[in-house]
Amino acid sequence: MYGTMRLNYSIYIGYDLKKFNEIRYALDNAQIPYRYKVRNHSGNLLFPGEGTIRGKLGNVLENQNYIYQYEIWVNKKQGEKANFIINQSR
């Protein structure tokens, strides 16, 4: 997508989907390349060989606001500019 550019400077890590999308939108508008990852914590193992948390306990004990964790990275050289843009968009 962005060639061989190293996108290794984390500018956001959190659980807020709205904020995650706002940051991505601001970075797109500023034409700052970024990479992101979404982690699903409901698939974590309860105990080795015992299955997942969701498989054993269902969704009853899970806080629905903390199932997905979002992280966004940019190139370290553009980190300061990205942080400035993100703060301006709030």
N, C-alpha and C positions, 0 to 999 in steps of 0.2 A: 504494500500500500504506500509506504513512504520510503521505499528503498532500504538502504543499509543504515539509516540514521538510528542511533541508539537512543531509545526513549526510556530513560532510566531514572527520571526525577519524579517522584510521586508528589502530585499536587492535591490529590483528594483521596481519602479513604474513609468510608462511612456507610451508613445504612439507609440514607435518604434518597429514594429514587428520583424525586422531584429535583433535588439539588444536583444530583448526578447528571441528569439530563440538561439542566440549566448550564452547568459547567461545560458540558460537551457542546452545546449550542454556541456558547460564547467563544470557545476555542475554534469551532468551525468558522464562525463569522470573522475571527481574527486570522484565519488561515494558519493556525498553529497546529502542526501535526501532533497527534496524541495516540496513545494506546490505552485500552482499558481491559479490566477483567471483572467478571461477576462471579462471586463465590456463593454457592448454596450450602449453608451450614446444616440444613435439615438432614443431609445425607451422611453426617459424621457418625462414626462408629460409637456405639454405646460401650461395649467391651469387645476386645478381639474375639471373633468367632461367634458373637452374640447378635449380630445384625446392627442396623442403624437405629438412631433415636426415633425416627418417624415410624420405622417398622415395628418397634417394640412398644412404643408409648402412644403412637398416633400423633395428631396435631394438638392434642389437648394441652400438653405442658409446654408447647413452644410459643414464644412471644412472636407473633406474626410480623412485627416490625423489624425483627433481627434475623430473619431467615436468609436474606441476601445481603452480601457485603460488596460494595462497589469500590474500585480503585482506578485512578486515572494517572498515567505517566506522560510526561513530555520530555523533550531533550533538555538536558541540564542547562545548556546555554540559553534556552528560551524560558526557563523556569521563572525568572523574575518578571518577565513580560506576561507570562501566563497568570501568575499570581495577581499582578496589577489588573489585568482584564477581568479576572474572576471577582476581585473585590469591587470593581466598578459596576459589574452587572448585578450586584446585590442591592 
